[in-house]
Amino acid sequence: MSYFQTLTENLDLRMPNMDITDVMEILIISFLIYHILKWIKNTRAWALLKGLLVIAAFLLVAAYFRMNTILWMAQNILSFAVMALIVVMQPELRKALEELGNRNIIRTILSLDSSRREGGLFSDKTINEIVKACVEMGRARTGALIVVQQKQPLNDFERTGIEVDAIVTSQLLINIFEHNTPLHDGAVIISGNRVTSATCYLPLSDNLNIDKGLGTRHRAGLGISEVTDSMTIIVSEETGKISVAYDGQLDRGLDAERLKQHLQKIQNKAGDEDRKQRKWGGKVKNEEEVIK
């Protein structure tokens, strides 16, 4: 008997007996895991999942080095952590159950193309339409708040508004923010080349270092830029000036060309190195500062 035969017998390396039921079971479990992860990625649970993976890695290190006290604490806290996780994720879990009960859920699951909310990039035409609308609204002193989505989904904020689902055009944006129209109050969210929702509520910034003269629109634009990777365009109703909030920082007094440059920077966002090169230096940039 050869060495490899002896090793195989000792390790009991044999293929398990599988029938068609086992194969179907594996496919179903794989299908469910894939769509659960896909659902998590489109909610705030994605950042939470990454945090849990960091904690799991830390516990593996603790187990390897036999840090019994830390393992004992983790074991006793686990039951409370599960309950806390359910409470934190209650809105997302409710939304998932609502979608599961939707009669079109099968068509949604079996769809091979990506959802419109997952499209991170947008066309040059969309940039031109946004810039044109902001310039026109600035001249007319029409206040506006436009959130441009990147990689991180904005589903939670979209649900606070009214669904629009229309191609981005300057006429549409101007009409939405026109005074005394039903959709003018709140923010517009743009995902890809479409306006997804209007009249959306945004979180206000808690930054105490920003200009005290800034209004609610600017604070809301900064607020969502602090909790997501989106870029927000603000048109002041009082002055007509255009500002951009991104990564918790505000650039004010933009003209059409500088606004276009901001949008182009997030249009084809590549990697961390590019993001570092685009990161602004100060808390709030003055009108005289030019983007390099």
CORHU-V984261 format. One record per residue. N is the residue number from 1. RES is the residue in one small letter. PSI is psi in whole degrees, 0 to 359 (999 if undefined). Layout:
[[N;RES;PSI] [N;RES;PSI]]
This chain:
[[1;m;132] [2;s;168] [3;y;318] [4;f;325] [5;q;318] [6;t;317] [7;l;321] [8;t;319] [9;e;321] [10;n;321] [11;l;350] [12;d;50] [13;l;90] [14;r;145] [15;m;131] [16;p;153] [17;n;120] [18;m;140] [19;d;185] [20;i;330] [21;t;319] [22;d;318] [23;v;315] [24;m;322] [25;e;317] [26;i;317] [27;l;319] [28;i;316] [29;i;317] [30;s;319] [31;f;316] [32;l;317] [33;i;318] [34;y;313] [35;h;333] [36;i;315] [37;l;323] [38;k;320] [39;w;317] [40;i;321] [41;k;335] [42;n;14] [43;t;177] [44;r;349] [45;a;341] [46;w;314] [47;a;323] [48;l;321] [49;l;318] [50;k;323] [51;g;320] [52;l;325] [53;l;324] [54;v;316] [55;i;320] [56;a;319] [57;a;320] [58;f;321] [59;l;327] [60;l;319] [61;v;318] [62;a;321] [63;a;323] [64;y;319] [65;f;8] [66;r;49] [67;m;83] [68;n;326] [69;t;315] [70;i;319] [71;l;323] [72;w;318] [73;m;317] [74;a;321] [75;q;321] [76;n;333] [77;i;342] [78;l;316] [79;s;319] [80;f;326] [81;a;322] [82;v;316] [83;m;319] [84;a;323] [85;l;320] [86;i;320] [87;v;316] [88;v;321] [89;m;13] [90;q;315] [91;p;319] [92;e;320] [93;l;320] [94;r;318] [95;k;321] [96;a;320] [97;l;324] [98;e;319] [99;e;326] [100;l;326] [101;g;355] [102;n;139] [103;r;343] [104;n;13] [105;i;326] [106;i;317] [107;r;325] [108;t;319] [109;i;319] [110;l;356] [111;s;130] [112;l;340] [113;d;156] [114;s;153] [115;s;155] [116;r;337] [117;r;346] [118;e;352] [119;g;111] [120;g;329] [121;l;163] [122;f;161] [123;s;167] [124;d;326] [125;k;320] [126;t;319] [127;i;312] [128;n;322] [129;e;319] [130;i;314] [131;v;315] [132;k;316] [133;a;317] [134;c;319] [135;v;316] [136;e;318] [137;m;327] [138;g;318] [139;r;323] [140;a;3] [141;r;46] [142;t;119] [143;g;143] [144;a;151] [145;l;107] [146;i;122] [147;v;124] [148;v;116] [149;q;145] [150;q;233] [151;k;324] [152;q;126] [153;p;150] [154;l;30] [155;n;320] [156;d;322] [157;f;326] [158;e;326] [159;r;344] [160;t;349] [161;g;204] [162;i;130] [163;e;135] [164;v;304] [165;d;65] [166;a;154] [167;i;140] [168;v;121] [169;t;155] [170;s;322] [171;q;320] [172;l;313] [173;l;318] [174;i;318] [175;n;324] [176;i;317] [177;f;4] [178;e;141] [179;h;146] [180;n;21] [181;t;154] [182;p;334] [183;l;5] [184;h;337] [185;d;124] [186;g;192] [187;a;152] [188;v;137] [189;i;128] [190;i;126] [191;s;117] [192;g;235] [193;n;21] [194;r;145] [195;v;113] [196;t;316] [197;s;158] [198;a;169] [199;t;37] [200;c;146] [201;y;136] [202;l;152] [203;p;140] [204;l;147] [205;s;142] [206;d;8] [207;n;120] [208;l;353] [209;n;358] [210;i;162] [211;d;128] [212;k;343] [213;g;354] [214;l;142] [215;g;190] [216;t;323] [217;r;313] [218;h;321] [219;r;324] [220;a;320] [221;g;318] [222;l;323] [223;g;313] [224;i;334] [225;s;341] [226;e;335] [227;v;351] [228;t;174] [229;d;16] [230;s;164] [231;m;132] [232;t;133] [233;i;128] [234;i;129] [235;v;121] [236;s;131] [237;e;331] [238;e;317] [239;t;341] [240;g;5] [241;k;149] [242;i;134] [243;s;159] [244;v;130] [245;a;127] [246;y;132] [247;d;37] [248;g;14] [249;q;154] [250;l;131] [251;d;119] [252;r;159] [253;g;45] [254;l;147] [255;d;184] [256;a;319] [257;e;317] [258;r;325] [259;l;319] [260;k;322] [261;q;319] [262;h;314] [263;l;325] [264;q;331] [265;k;329] [266;i;357] [267;q;318] [268;n;59] [269;k;124] [270;a;281] [271;g;190] [272;d;327] [273;e;318] [274;d;323] [275;r;323] [276;k;322] [277;q;333] [278;r;349] [279;k;134] [280;w;158] [281;g;313] [282;g;177] [283;k;308] [284;v;125] [285;k;143] [286;n;169] [287;e;332] [288;e;344] [289;e;137] [290;v;139] [291;i;130] [292;k;999]]
